[in-house]
Amino acid sequence: MSVVALASVKGSPGVTTLALALASWWPRPVVVLEADPAGGDLAVRLGLPEDPGLVGLAASLRRHSQADVLAHYTQESALGLPVVPAPAGARQSAASVSLLAALPGSPLAFEVDVLLDVGRLDHSSPARPLAQGADALIWVCRPQLGDLAHLSAAVKHGGGGPTASIVLSGAGPYPSDEVAVTLRVPVLGHLPADPGGAEALWEGGARTWARSALGRTARDLAHDVDAWLAPPCEPPVDDGGVLGPDRRTDRDAVVVEASGLTS
């Protein structure tokens, strides 16, 4: 199953909110796994205990297989979304993330998809190996100069590549197509500033969430991220072994459409 890492480079642009939002529309079974070394938000904001959660999961994976473990450390959000919360304290959270990242093989290869919230991601983050091992990395960033400058630096130092994309969050003067062209990373979507929609997501107002601007945008974004995860298709070959004109992979089409670029 797929692992999608969600990260920021500066401030709090809504990484955890985006993880929950995507989970609410995800087309397959999914769990939101909070692996933020700075400390988690899920337990506090959802009124959940920190245990069961990340600490127990990381320790248990040292002794058991993935299939036997995950369900024991999963709780539910107010909307019924499966979550694995991290402790609020940075020391305990960072230690658990480090333990998880040090496990051999693919420690997050569960029987469901994983939306992995790694919080602020830089070269020193203990969550970096987990993000690098994910099937996709989504940078959440405000379309503002300072935030984009930090993201540009992160992309240049290993945060780009074929698995990376961007989701813009909130207001700012820079449109998606300009960001995509400048950073050479596709922009999959732009989340509106919608406090009412975010509140419904966190507090369990299912009908309000589904009808909100943020909810509708998240629904489309979940579809686009799922398409982004699809493996590139081999282009069809014409009779005689000659490739037909203007044939692109599914992922190419997603990049072009989402970023506003023209071929």
Secondary structure, DSSP 8 states (H G I E B T S, - for coil): --EEEEEESSS--SHHHHHHHHHHH-SS-EEEEE--TT--SHHHHHT--S-SSHHHHHHHTTTS-HHHHGGGG-EE-TT--EEE---SSHHHHHHHHHHHHHSSS-TT--SSEEEEEEEE--TT-TTHHHHHTSSEEEEEE-SSHHHHHHHHHHIIIII-STTEEEEEES--S--HHHHHHHHTS-EEEEE---HHHHHHHHHT-HHHHHHSHHHHHHHHHHHHHHHHHS------B-TTS-B-TT---HHHHHHHHHHT---
